[in-house]
Amino acid sequence: MSLEVMLLIAVVFVHTGSDAHNILVAVSHPGVSHFKSYENLFLCLAKKGHNVTVISHFPQKKLIRNYRDISIREDIPYRYDDILERFKSACVHLHMLLS
């Protein structure tokens, strides 16, 4: 399986002497569906008081207490907007061919 399709989630717990933990999550896959399937877990952990740091292509739109984003969005070799435009163009071209 190539690195592009692999989903890497590394969770590191560091006991701090209290009930809260420092949690590091690294999601390297640029597909939003892979991230969304675990996002609620990350958010719930932060809501419960754990310090959650998430490295991903999908930073939160607003600040969340105990949740820190490290965005690697610009590291994607392609832009999702570009893919959408290419898809639209291919659909128009296919429609013209079939008409």
C-alpha positions in Angstrom: 0.0 0.0 0.0 1.5 3.4 -1.0 2.1 6.2 1.5 -0.6 8.3 -0.2 -3.3 5.8 0.7 -2.1 4.9 4.1 -3.7 6.4 7.1 -1.3 7.0 9.9 -2.7 7.7 13.3 -0.1 7.8 16.1 -1.5 8.4 19.5 0.9 9.1 22.2 -0.2 9.3 25.8 2.0 11.0 28.3 0.9 10.7 31.9 1.2 14.1 33.7 0.2 13.0 37.2 -3.4 14.0 36.7 -6.4 12.5 34.8 -5.6 14.5 31.7 -3.2 13.3 29.0 -1.2 14.9 26.2 -2.3 13.2 23.0 -0.6 13.5 19.7 -2.4 12.4 16.5 -0.8 12.4 13.1 -3.1 11.8 10.1 -1.0 11.8 7.0 -3.7 10.7 4.5 -5.1 13.7 2.5 -8.5 12.2 2.2 -11.2 14.0 4.2 -13.3 10.8 4.7 -10.4 9.1 6.6 -10.0 12.1 8.9 -13.7 12.6 9.5 -14.1 9.0 10.7 -11.9 9.8 13.7 -12.5 13.5 14.1 -15.2 13.1 16.8 -12.8 11.0 18.9 -10.2 13.7 18.8 -12.8 16.4 19.7 -14.3 14.3 22.5 -10.9 13.7 24.0 -10.3 17.5 24.0 -13.8 18.1 25.5 -13.0 15.6 28.3 -9.9 17.8 29.3 -7.1 16.0 27.4 -4.6 18.2 25.5 -5.0 17.0 21.9 -2.6 18.0 19.2 -3.6 16.9 15.7 -1.3 17.0 12.6 -3.5 16.8 9.5 -4.6 18.3 6.2 -7.9 19.4 7.8 -7.5 22.1 10.6 -10.6 23.1 12.5 -12.3 26.3 11.3 -12.6 27.7 14.9 -10.5 27.4 18.0 -11.4 24.5 20.4 -10.3 24.4 24.0 -7.5 21.8 24.6 -7.3 21.1 20.8 -4.3 22.3 18.8 -4.0 21.9 15.0 -0.8 21.6 13.0 -1.8 21.9 9.4 0.1 20.1 6.7 -2.5 21.1 4.1 0.0 22.9 1.8 2.1 19.8 1.7 -0.5 18.1 -0.5 1.0 17.5 -4.0 -2.3 18.6 -5.5 -5.1 20.9 -4.5 -8.6 19.7 -4.0 -9.9 22.7 -5.9 -7.8 21.7 -8.9 -9.2 18.1 -8.7 -12.8 19.5 -8.7 -12.1 21.7 -11.7 -10.6 18.8 -13.6 -13.6 16.6 -12.7 -16.0 19.3 -13.9 -14.0 19.7 -17.1 -14.0 16.0 -17.7 -17.8 15.9 -17.2 -18.4 18.7 -19.6 -16.1 17.0 -22.2 -17.9 13.6 -21.7 -21.3 15.3 -22.0 -20.2 16.9 -25.3 -19.0 13.6 -26.6 -22.3 11.8 -25.8 -24.5 14.6 -27.2 
